[in-house]
Amino acid sequence: MASSLASLDEDKKIPQHIAIIMDGNGRWAQAQGKGRVAGHKAGVESVRAVVTGARKSGVKALTLFAFSSENWQRPEQEVSVLMDLFMFVLTKEVKRLHKNGIRFQVIGDLSRFSEKLQKNIRKSEALTAENTGLILSVAANYGGRWDIANAAKELAAQVQNKEISLDDINEYSLHKETCLAELPALDLLIRTGGDYRISNFLLWQAAYAEFYFTDILWPDFDEAEFSMAIDVFDQRERRFGKTGEQVTKK
């Protein structure tokens, strides 16, 4: 049975940055004979569970995929409920995060959200800005391709303004303009719900991340399941282009 506290084992490799694609809310609700929006509401409890698990385990950064740039295509009622839930998190849950020393931030193109929602995002980020514990990033109206294109646009502007030269553009300089550039490298990407794809999430950041896919639907993903994912990560051999022998000798 997986330990509920991954940090109890001092020899365990703990991922410093974990990202999660929280999938399966709609299917969970349908299996319960409820509307899809009920699944999104139930999923809030799973968010609380993984934030708690991350804090206990010593994870430094947790990034959650809440709303993709493609999710606007969903039914209007479902999108409306997601926006309401986002507002609820910003007004209620952020206070709890602040109390526990968690720094909260939202990544993505926020321009499409209402002015009220954007204001609450800025207020929540400011409230927790000085906290030194876990960094919780919520990706909203986010897409990995958007992230890379936005970084490239920023570098192009710097060249145009003669702040840098064309030769200054490389992987490192582009990385500095992407979302989450100030965080530890992404170690583990978890996807719930049984699908085996990353759905345009953290494309740049996931270059050498370990992937963990589970059939568990997001509302059923609790602290024990989170700990199990860390257990699996601990068993992975991360070579980063080297041979297994080289890693073993190190």
C-alpha positions as CSV (number, residue, x, y, z in Angstrom):
1,M,0.0,0.0,0.0
2,A,1.4,3.4,-0.9
3,S,2.4,5.7,1.9
4,S,0.1,8.7,2.3
5,L,3.2,10.8,3.1
6,A,5.8,10.4,0.5
7,S,8.2,12.5,2.6
8,L,8.4,9.7,5.3
9,D,11.0,7.9,3.2
10,E,14.2,10.1,3.2
11,D,15.6,8.2,0.3
12,K,12.6,8.7,-2.0
13,K,13.2,10.9,-5.0
14,I,10.6,13.6,-4.7
15,P,9.7,15.5,-7.9
16,Q,10.2,19.2,-7.3
17,H,7.6,20.3,-9.9
18,I,4.5,18.3,-10.6
19,A,1.8,19.2,-13.2
20,I,-1.6,17.6,-13.4
21,I,-4.1,17.4,-16.3
22,M,-7.3,17.0,-14.2
23,D,-9.4,14.9,-16.6
24,G,-12.6,12.9,-16.1
25,N,-15.0,15.3,-14.2
26,G,-17.7,15.0,-16.8
27,R,-17.5,11.2,-17.1
28,W,-17.5,10.9,-13.3
29,A,-20.7,13.0,-13.1
30,Q,-22.4,11.0,-15.9
31,A,-21.6,7.8,-14.1
32,Q,-23.3,9.2,-11.0
33,G,-26.4,10.1,-13.1
34,K,-25.7,13.8,-12.7
35,G,-24.9,16.6,-15.1
36,R,-21.3,17.3,-16.2
37,V,-21.1,20.4,-14.0
38,A,-21.4,18.3,-10.9
39,G,-18.2,16.6,-11.7
40,H,-16.3,20.0,-11.9
41,K,-17.7,20.9,-8.4
42,A,-16.6,17.5,-7.0
43,G,-13.2,18.0,-8.5
44,V,-12.5,20.9,-6.2
45,E,-12.1,18.4,-3.3
46,S,-9.4,16.6,-5.3
47,V,-7.6,19.9,-5.8
48,R,-7.5,20.3,-2.1
49,A,-6.2,16.8,-1.7
50,V,-3.3,17.1,-4.1
51,V,-2.3,20.5,-2.7
52,T,-2.2,18.9,0.8
53,G,-0.2,16.0,-0.6
54,A,2.3,18.2,-2.4
55,R,2.9,20.2,0.8
56,K,3.4,17.1,2.9
57,S,5.7,15.5,0.4
58,G,8.1,18.5,0.0
59,V,7.1,19.3,-3.6
60,K,8.1,22.9,-4.4
61,A,5.8,23.6,-7.3
62,L,2.4,22.2,-8.4
63,T,0.8,23.3,-11.7
64,L,-2.9,22.4,-12.5
65,F,-4.5,22.5,-15.9
66,A,-7.9,24.1,-15.1
67,F,-9.1,25.5,-18.4
68,S,-7.4,25.2,-21.8
69,S,-7.6,27.6,-24.7
70,E,-9.7,24.9,-26.5
71,N,-12.2,24.6,-23.7
72,W,-14.1,27.6,-24.8
73,Q,-15.7,25.3,-27.4
74,R,-17.5,23.4,-24.7
75,P,-21.3,24.0,-24.0
76,E,-21.9,27.5,-22.8
77,Q,-23.5,26.4,-19.5
78,E,-20.4,24.2,-18.6
79,V,-18.0,27.1,-19.4
80,S,-20.2,29.4,-17.2
81,V,-20.0,27.0,-14.3
82,L,-16.2,26.7,-14.7
83,M,-15.9,30.4,-14.5
84,D,-18.0,30.5,-11.4
85,L,-15.9,27.8,-9.8
86,F,-12.8,29.7,-10.7
87,M,-14.3,32.8,-9.0
88,F,-15.1,30.7,-5.9
89,V,-11.6,29.4,-5.7
90,L,-10.2,32.9,-5.9
91,T,-12.5,34.3,-3.2
92,K,-12.6,31.4,-0.8
93,E,-9.8,28.9,-1.4
94,V,-7.0,31.4,-1.8
95,K,-7.5,32.5,1.8
96,R,-6.8,28.9,2.9
97,L,-3.7,28.8,0.6
98,H,-2.4,32.0,2.1
99,K,-2.9,30.7,5.6
100,N,-0.7,27.7,4.7
101,G,2.1,29.8,3.1
102,I,1.3,28.8,-0.5
103,R,2.0,31.2,-3.3
104,F,-0.8,31.3,-5.9
105,Q,-0.5,32.4,-9.6
106,V,-2.5,32.0,-12.8
107,I,-0.8,31.4,-16.1
108,G,-2.3,31.8,-19.5
109,D,-4.0,34.4,-21.7
110,L,-6.2,36.2,-19.2
111,S,-7.5,38.8,-21.6
112,R,-10.5,36.7,-22.5
113,F,-11.8,36.6,-19.0
114,S,-14.2,39.2,-17.5
115,E,-12.6,42.2,-15.9
116,K,-14.0,41.1,-12.6
117,L,-12.3,37.7,-12.8
118,Q,-9.0,39.3,-13.9
119,K,-9.2,41.7,-10.9
120,N,-9.8,38.8,-8.6
121,I,-6.8,36.9,-10.1
122,R,-4.6,39.9,-9.5
123,K,-5.9,40.3,-6.0
124,S,-5.3,36.7,-5.2
125,E,-1.8,36.7,-6.6
126,A,-0.9,39.9,-4.7
127,L,-2.2,38.4,-1.4
128,T,0.1,35.4,-1.6
129,A,3.0,36.9,-3.5
130,E,5.4,37.0,-0.4
131,N,4.6,33.4,0.6
132,T,7.6,31.0,0.5
133,G,5.9,27.6,0.6
134,L,4.5,25.6,-2.3
135,I,4.0,27.5,-5.5
136,L,0.6,26.6,-6.9
137,S,0.1,27.6,-10.5
138,V,-3.3,27.3,-12.2
139,A,-3.3,27.2,-16.0
140,A,-6.4,29.0,-17.3
141,N,-7.0,29.8,-21.0
142,Y,-3.6,28.3,-21.4
143,G,-2.1,26.3,-24.3
144,G,1.4,25.0,-24.7
145,R,1.6,26.3,-28.3
146,W,0.4,29.7,-27.1
147,D,3.1,29.7,-24.5
148,I,5.9,29.1,-27.0
149,A,4.5,31.5,-29.5
150,N,4.1,34.2,-26.9
151,A,7.7,33.7,-25.8
152,A,8.9,33.9,-29.4
153,K,6.9,37.1,-29.9
154,E,8.6,38.6,-26.8
155,L,12.0,37.8,-28.1
156,A,11.1,39.2,-31.5
157,A,10.1,42.5,-29.8
158,Q,13.4,42.6,-27.9
159,V,15.3,42.2,-31.2
160,Q,13.1,44.9,-32.9
161,N,13.8,47.3,-30.0
162,K,17.6,46.4,-30.2
163,E,17.6,45.1,-26.7
164,I,19.1,41.8,-27.9
165,S,20.6,40.6,-31.2
166,L,19.3,37.7,-33.3
167,D,22.3,35.6,-32.1
168,D,21.1,36.0,-28.5
169,I,18.1,33.8,-29.3
170,N,18.6,30.3,-28.1
171,E,16.8,27.6,-26.0
172,Y,17.8,29.4,-22.8
173,S,16.6,32.9,-23.8
174,L,13.3,31.5,-25.1
175,H,12.8,29.5,-22.0
176,K,13.1,32.6,-19.9
177,E,10.1,34.1,-21.7
178,T,7.8,31.1,-21.2
179,C,5.3,30.7,-18.3
180,L,6.8,29.1,-15.2
181,A,10.4,30.0,-16.2
182,E,11.2,30.8,-12.6
183,L,10.1,27.4,-11.3
184,P,12.1,24.2,-11.0
185,A,12.1,22.1,-14.2
186,L,9.0,20.0,-14.6
187,D,9.7,16.5,-13.2
188,L,6.4,14.7,-13.3
189,L,3.2,15.2,-15.4
190,I,0.1,13.4,-14.2
191,R,-3.0,12.8,-16.3
192,T,-6.1,11.3,-14.8
193,G,-9.1,10.0,-16.7
194,G,-7.6,7.3,-18.8
195,D,-6.4,9.2,-21.9
196,Y,-2.8,9.1,-23.0
197,R,-2.0,12.5,-24.3
198,I,-1.0,15.9,-22.9
199,S,-3.5,18.0,-24.8
200,N,-1.4,21.0,-25.5
201,F,-0.3,21.4,-21.9
202,L,3.2,22.6,-21.0
203,L,4.7,21.4,-24.3
204,W,8.0,23.2,-23.7
205,Q,8.3,22.4,-20.1
206,A,7.5,18.7,-20.5
207,A,10.6,17.9,-22.7
208,Y,12.2,15.7,-20.0
209,A,9.3,15.2,-17.6
210,E,8.2,11.7,-16.5
211,F,4.6,10.9,-17.5
212,Y,2.1,9.2,-15.2
213,F,-1.3,8.2,-16.7
214,T,-4.1,6.7,-14.6
215,D,-7.6,5.6,-15.3
216,I,-8.8,7.2,-12.1
217,L,-11.3,10.0,-12.8
218,W,-10.3,13.3,-11.3
219,P,-12.9,13.5,-8.6
220,D,-11.7,10.1,-7.3
221,F,-8.0,11.2,-7.4
222,D,-7.1,11.6,-3.7
223,E,-4.0,12.1,-1.6
224,A,-3.2,8.3,-1.7
225,E,-3.4,8.3,-5.5
226,F,-1.1,11.3,-5.6
227,S,1.4,9.6,-3.3
228,M,1.2,6.5,-5.6
229,A,2.2,8.7,-8.5
230,I,5.3,9.9,-6.6
231,D,6.1,6.3,-5.7
232,V,6.1,5.4,-9.4
233,F,8.3,8.5,-10.2
234,D,10.8,7.3,-7.5
235,Q,11.2,4.0,-9.5
236,R,11.9,5.8,-12.8
237,E,15.5,6.0,-14.1
238,R,16.0,9.5,-15.5
239,R,18.8,9.5,-18.0
240,F,18.5,12.9,-19.8
241,G,20.2,11.5,-22.9
242,K,22.8,9.5,-21.0
243,T,23.1,5.8,-20.8
244,G,21.8,3.8,-17.9
245,E,25.4,2.9,-16.9
246,Q,26.4,6.5,-16.7
247,V,23.4,7.3,-14.5
248,T,24.2,4.4,-12.2
249,K,27.8,5.3,-11.8
250,K,26.9,8.8,-10.9
